[in-house]
Amino acid sequence: MTKPDLCPACGAPNDCTLADPRTADRACWCYGVSIDPAVLQALPAELRNAACLCPRCAEVEAQLQATARPIT
């Protein structure tokens, strides 16, 4: 059974704000990145749309780091 706060691919915390009742009113980090559809298709069908991937498995760590940098 997939837990909403864990990555369905690796089991690590996925940092999904929607899975945490304390932060469910905030947009998830995944809303601000572009995830390659091939990454999602690589998941077994029963794991798709069950929980957020973690940034590492979603292959978006570089995108998140780029948005976290202050604009100078």
trRosetta pair geometry for C-beta under 8 A, 3 or more apart (Angstrom, degrees):
i j d omega theta_ij theta_ji phi_ij phi_ji
2 6 7.2 -151 -168 73 68 96
2 8 5.0 -12 -127 -103 128 103
2 47 6.2 133 -73 -131 140 74
2 50 4.1 69 70 143 157 132
2 51 5.0 -153 159 -7 119 120
3 6 4.5 55 69 18 103 110
3 51 6.7 46 90 -85 39 155
4 16 6.7 -105 156 78 81 145
4 18 7.7 -96 168 104 122 85
4 19 3.9 -180 129 -125 101 110
4 50 7.8 -132 -93 151 62 64
4 51 4.9 -170 -130 -111 39 101
4 52 7.8 55 -176 10 65 81
5 13 6.3 -24 154 -139 89 76
5 14 6.3 -170 179 36 39 93
5 16 6.2 -143 -119 47 53 103
5 19 4.1 170 -78 135 71 139
5 20 6.6 78 -103 -61 119 78
5 51 7.4 -76 2 -152 16 127
6 11 5.5 -7 175 -156 123 45
6 12 6.9 155 -154 78 77 20
6 13 6.4 -62 -105 -99 60 36
6 14 6.1 123 -167 -16 12 100
6 51 6.4 18 69 147 54 160
7 10 5.0 10 94 47 129 80
7 11 6.2 -54 66 1 82 12
7 12 5.1 12 19 55 122 72
7 13 7.4 41 -15 96 89 11
7 14 4.5 141 -64 -78 71 99
7 51 7.0 -168 -124 113 20 115
7 52 7.1 -59 -102 105 63 63
7 53 5.2 46 -142 -155 97 46
7 54 3.8 -56 -68 -19 137 93
7 57 5.3 130 -173 18 138 143
8 43 6.4 54 102 -147 121 132
8 47 4.0 154 158 -169 137 111
8 50 5.5 93 -80 72 144 114
8 51 5.0 143 -42 55 99 103
8 53 6.9 -69 37 -89 82 65
9 43 6.3 -95 -80 -102 95 100
9 47 7.3 119 -67 151 58 149
9 53 5.7 24 3 -129 120 97
9 54 7.5 -117 52 22 104 88
9 57 4.1 153 64 -155 142 151
10 54 6.4 -59 48 21 116 127
10 56 7.3 -19 15 84 155 116
10 57 5.5 -162 -7 -63 112 129
12 54 4.9 -1 81 -53 108 159
12 56 7.4 27 57 38 149 124
12 57 7.9 165 41 -19 111 116
13 54 6.9 91 92 -103 42 116
14 19 7.2 78 67 11 110 150
14 51 6.3 163 2 153 160 103
14 52 4.4 151 153 88 140 97
14 53 6.4 166 -132 127 118 16
14 54 4.6 -122 -113 -79 63 65
15 29 6.0 13 114 7 115 136
15 52 7.8 -87 66 101 60 139
15 54 6.9 87 13 -134 93 75
15 55 7.0 -5 39 -21 132 101
16 19 4.1 68 90 3 114 111
16 20 7.2 157 94 -8 67 85
16 28 5.3 -14 -148 -129 68 124
16 29 7.8 -113 -103 25 43 89
16 30 7.5 -10 -110 -4 84 117
16 51 7.0 -132 -15 -173 157 80
16 52 4.1 153 -79 22 122 138
17 20 6.1 -67 -154 41 39 103
17 23 4.1 -94 -157 127 89 116
17 24 6.7 168 143 -93 74 27
17 26 4.5 -73 163 80 152 102
17 27 6.9 66 58 95 141 23
17 28 4.9 -163 34 -95 91 61
17 29 7.3 124 -13 -18 102 72
18 23 7.9 -80 -54 103 23 83
18 24 5.5 65 -143 -134 44 71
18 28 5.2 -48 -11 -58 101 115
18 52 7.7 123 46 -31 108 125
19 24 7.8 -176 33 -92 12 88
19 51 7.1 40 -85 -142 137 95
19 52 7.1 -120 -27 15 124 110
20 23 4.6 32 84 35 113 97
20 24 6.4 -157 83 -51 51 74
21 24 5.4 -21 -132 -17 33 123
23 26 4.9 -42 179 28 86 118
27 31 4.6 -69 176 34 113 152
27 32 7.4 95 128 -34 126 96
28 31 5.5 120 65 -16 71 95
28 52 6.4 -157 -177 -84 148 152
29 32 6.4 -68 -171 37 47 103
29 33 7.0 20 147 -6 76 115
29 55 6.9 -45 117 -74 141 109
29 64 6.4 17 -179 -112 122 121
30 33 6.0 -72 -146 43 43 102
30 35 6.8 -8 -156 -34 100 127
30 52 5.6 -151 -28 -139 144 121
30 53 7.8 111 -97 50 132 78
30 58 6.9 -130 -113 -130 104 168
30 60 7.7 118 -119 51 68 163
32 63 7.9 171 119 143 81 111
32 64 7.9 98 92 -103 110 70
32 67 6.1 84 144 -126 130 175
33 55 8.0 116 -8 -127 169 89
33 58 7.2 91 103 133 141 132
33 60 4.2 64 172 -166 152 144
33 63 4.4 111 -129 111 105 144
33 64 6.4 -37 -73 -60 132 78
33 67 7.9 -118 -76 -9 84 140
34 60 7.4 162 61 -113 45 117
34 63 6.9 -172 33 -112 72 159
35 39 5.8 -100 175 60 93 131
35 40 6.4 83 130 -41 120 106
35 53 7.4 130 -134 42 144 132
35 58 5.0 -66 -117 -168 115 103
35 59 7.4 115 -140 56 73 83
35 60 6.1 -63 -89 -52 75 128
36 39 4.7 97 72 -9 89 102
36 40 7.7 -171 97 0 54 81
36 59 6.4 -17 17 71 114 130
37 40 5.6 -56 -156 39 45 110
37 41 6.0 43 149 -20 74 108
38 41 5.5 -54 -141 41 34 112
38 42 6.3 45 155 -32 64 101
39 42 5.9 -51 -156 23 28 115
39 43 7.8 36 146 -26 56 93
39 53 7.3 -53 145 -26 119 174
39 57 7.5 137 -176 149 117 68
39 58 6.1 101 139 -146 153 44
39 59 5.6 -148 -92 18 145 117
40 43 6.0 -43 -169 13 42 113
40 48 6.3 80 178 -125 90 105
40 53 7.9 -126 -92 -27 72 133
43 47 4.6 -116 172 84 114 112
43 48 5.2 143 91 -68 124 78
43 53 7.9 -132 -67 -77 135 114
44 47 5.0 78 64 9 83 106
44 48 7.6 -143 93 -21 42 84
45 48 5.9 -46 -153 13 37 115
46 50 7.4 27 147 -43 55 140
47 50 5.4 -90 -161 24 42 131
47 51 7.9 -54 -171 35 78 87
52 58 7.8 -30 174 -56 82 134
53 57 4.4 -126 -174 90 110 109
53 58 4.1 142 94 -59 126 91
54 57 5.1 82 52 16 80 100
54 58 6.8 -156 86 -4 35 94
55 58 5.6 -63 -138 46 28 109
55 60 5.4 -99 -154 70 77 86
55 61 5.0 102 143 -79 111 70
55 64 5.6 -33 -140 -9 141 150
56 59 7.5 23 170 -73 32 40
56 61 6.0 26 -90 -50 55 121
60 63 4.5 -46 -171 38 82 120
60 64 5.9 84 130 -24 88 96
61 64 5.8 -58 -150 38 33 110
61 65 6.3 32 154 -18 68 106
62 65 5.7 -53 -146 37 32 110
62 66 6.3 36 154 -23 65 106
63 66 5.7 -55 -150 34 30 113
63 67 6.6 20 156 -12 64 106
64 67 6.0 -58 -148 39 32 105
64 68 6.3 30 154 -22 65 111
65 68 5.6 -59 -145 36 32 112
65 69 6.9 44 155 -35 64 97
66 69 6.1 -44 -157 13 32 113
